[in-house]
């Protein structure tokens, strides 16, 4: 995502999230923090049809936003955007990727589960319309050490 993309992204944001849309200046502020942010767009025939953003302050990466226009859902765009955010999280050496998803959005929840996210918490009435947010996490870090007791230092 570049500064030139912001007007089109903001138009999509208002269309897709009318109650919770980010103000225009928020996208500019996010892009200005390149050391900890990563934003991308998906284009089809020169038109933006999806966008996603990540904040990474090690050891945590947090999906700030991810959206695809309804007429392009189910065509792999959301998966491509999420894959890019996970790849960037790995490049930035995050241990975990977190995100919030609306409790009334089973399609998005299913996508995240396919990628290995697990629900770890609920934020009641998180969204402006009163819908709960499910907090989901994907572990990227090294596997947990084996804590199986050993005898005299041998397995």
Backbone torsions as a table, in degrees:
resi	resn	phi	psi	omega
1	UNK	NA	136.0	176.4
2	UNK	-119.5	171.0	178.0
3	UNK	-58.0	-33.6	179.7
4	UNK	-66.4	-23.4	179.9
5	UNK	-80.3	-19.0	-170.5
6	UNK	-57.1	-45.7	179.5
7	UNK	-58.1	-43.5	179.7
8	UNK	-67.8	-40.6	178.7
9	UNK	-63.8	-42.8	180.0
10	UNK	-64.4	-39.2	175.6
11	UNK	-59.4	-43.5	177.2
12	UNK	-64.6	-41.9	179.8
13	UNK	-56.6	-46.9	-179.4
14	UNK	-67.1	-34.7	178.3
15	UNK	-70.1	-43.3	-173.8
16	UNK	-83.6	-29.9	-177.0
17	UNK	-130.6	63.6	-173.1
18	UNK	-58.2	-32.1	-178.4
19	UNK	-83.6	-36.0	-173.2
20	UNK	-113.5	19.0	-175.6
21	UNK	-60.4	138.6	173.9
22	UNK	-70.1	144.9	172.9
23	UNK	-70.0	155.2	-177.2
24	UNK	-51.8	-45.7	-175.6
25	UNK	-63.6	-22.5	-178.6
26	UNK	-65.7	-37.6	178.1
27	UNK	-64.5	-42.2	177.3
28	UNK	-62.3	-43.5	179.8
29	UNK	-62.5	-39.3	179.2
30	UNK	-66.0	-46.2	-179.6
31	UNK	-63.0	-28.3	-179.0
32	UNK	-72.4	-9.7	-178.1
33	UNK	-109.0	53.2	-173.6
34	UNK	-58.9	-25.8	-179.4
35	UNK	-64.8	-28.4	-178.1
36	UNK	-123.1	2.1	-176.7
37	UNK	-125.2	154.6	176.1
38	UNK	-148.1	115.0	-178.6
39	UNK	-122.6	138.3	-178.9
40	UNK	-135.1	158.1	173.6
41	UNK	-124.2	155.5	172.0
42	UNK	-112.2	131.3	-178.8
43	UNK	-120.0	147.2	175.3
44	UNK	-136.7	121.1	-178.2
45	UNK	52.5	41.0	177.0
46	UNK	77.5	5.9	-179.3
47	UNK	-115.9	136.3	178.3
48	UNK	-72.4	123.7	-178.8
49	UNK	-118.2	-0.9	178.0
50	UNK	-169.5	161.3	178.3
51	UNK	-157.6	159.1	-179.3
52	UNK	-156.5	153.6	179.8
53	UNK	-144.8	150.3	-175.9
54	UNK	-133.4	140.1	167.8
55	UNK	-114.1	131.4	178.7
56	UNK	-130.5	113.0	171.5
57	UNK	-125.2	99.9	-172.0
58	UNK	-49.4	137.4	15.3
59	UNK	-96.4	8.9	-174.0
60	UNK	-111.0	134.6	167.6
61	UNK	-108.6	142.0	-177.3
62	UNK	-131.7	123.0	176.2
63	UNK	-71.4	115.4	-178.5
64	UNK	-82.1	-36.6	-178.6
65	UNK	-162.8	150.0	172.1
66	UNK	-156.7	130.7	-176.0
67	UNK	-154.1	146.7	176.2
68	UNK	-136.4	138.7	178.8
69	UNK	-62.2	140.4	-175.3
70	UNK	-54.0	-37.8	-177.8
71	UNK	-69.4	-9.4	177.6
72	UNK	-113.0	4.2	178.5
73	UNK	-64.4	149.8	178.0
74	UNK	80.7	8.8	-178.6
75	UNK	-111.1	11.6	176.0
76	UNK	91.7	0.4	-178.3
77	UNK	-69.5	-45.7	177.6
78	UNK	-60.2	-40.6	177.4
79	UNK	-62.8	-42.8	179.4
80	UNK	-63.8	-42.4	178.8
81	UNK	-63.9	-45.7	-180.0
82	UNK	-64.4	-41.1	177.3
83	UNK	-58.0	-42.3	178.7
84	UNK	-63.9	-41.5	179.4
85	UNK	-66.2	-39.3	177.6
86	UNK	-66.3	-43.4	177.9
87	UNK	-58.9	-44.5	179.3
88	UNK	-65.0	-38.2	177.0
89	UNK	-60.4	-41.2	178.4
90	UNK	-66.5	-42.7	178.0
91	UNK	-60.9	-34.8	-179.9
92	UNK	-87.0	5.2	174.7
93	UNK	62.0	38.5	174.7
94	UNK	-72.9	149.5	175.2
95	UNK	-86.6	-34.6	-176.3
96	UNK	-139.1	151.4	170.6
97	UNK	-115.4	127.2	178.1
98	UNK	-112.6	156.2	173.1
99	UNK	-158.9	159.0	171.6
100	UNK	-109.9	139.6	176.4
101	UNK	-136.0	143.5	179.8
102	UNK	-62.9	137.4	178.8
103	UNK	-63.4	-22.7	-179.5
104	UNK	-98.9	24.2	178.6
105	UNK	-123.2	74.7	-177.0
106	UNK	-64.5	-29.3	179.9
107	UNK	-62.6	-46.3	178.6
108	UNK	-65.9	-42.0	179.2
109	UNK	-58.4	-41.8	-179.8
110	UNK	-63.7	-42.0	176.9
111	UNK	-57.8	-49.1	-177.5
112	UNK	-63.4	-39.6	178.7
113	UNK	-63.9	-38.1	177.7
114	UNK	-59.5	-28.9	179.7
115	UNK	-90.3	2.1	175.9
116	UNK	97.8	5.6	176.2
117	UNK	-70.1	145.4	175.2
118	UNK	-126.1	146.1	177.8
119	UNK	-74.5	130.3	-179.3
120	UNK	-120.1	-11.8	-177.0
121	UNK	-167.3	164.0	173.5
122	UNK	-126.1	132.2	172.2
123	UNK	-103.9	103.4	-177.6
124	UNK	-61.3	137.3	174.5
125	UNK	51.3	39.4	-176.8
126	UNK	-67.2	-40.1	-177.2
127	UNK	-86.1	155.3	-174.7
128	UNK	-57.7	-28.3	179.3
129	UNK	-87.7	8.9	175.1
130	UNK	91.4	-1.1	-179.9
131	UNK	-74.8	141.3	177.4
132	UNK	-69.9	154.0	170.8
133	UNK	-107.4	134.1	172.0
134	UNK	-93.8	128.1	177.0
135	UNK	-92.6	125.7	-178.3
136	UNK	-122.7	150.5	-177.7
137	UNK	-133.8	141.5	170.6
138	UNK	-118.6	121.4	178.8
139	UNK	-83.6	127.0	177.7
140	UNK	-111.4	-22.4	-173.7
141	UNK	-63.7	178.4	178.3
142	UNK	-60.0	149.5	178.4
143	UNK	-60.8	152.4	179.3
144	UNK	-61.9	141.1	179.6
145	UNK	-65.0	149.7	176.9
146	UNK	-74.5	119.2	-178.5
147	UNK	-103.9	20.1	178.0
148	UNK	-65.4	129.3	179.8
149	UNK	-60.4	142.1	175.6
150	UNK	-120.0	156.9	-179.9
151	UNK	-100.0	122.5	178.1
152	UNK	53.3	36.5	176.9
153	UNK	77.2	6.9	179.1
154	UNK	-111.1	146.3	177.4
155	UNK	-67.8	NA	NA
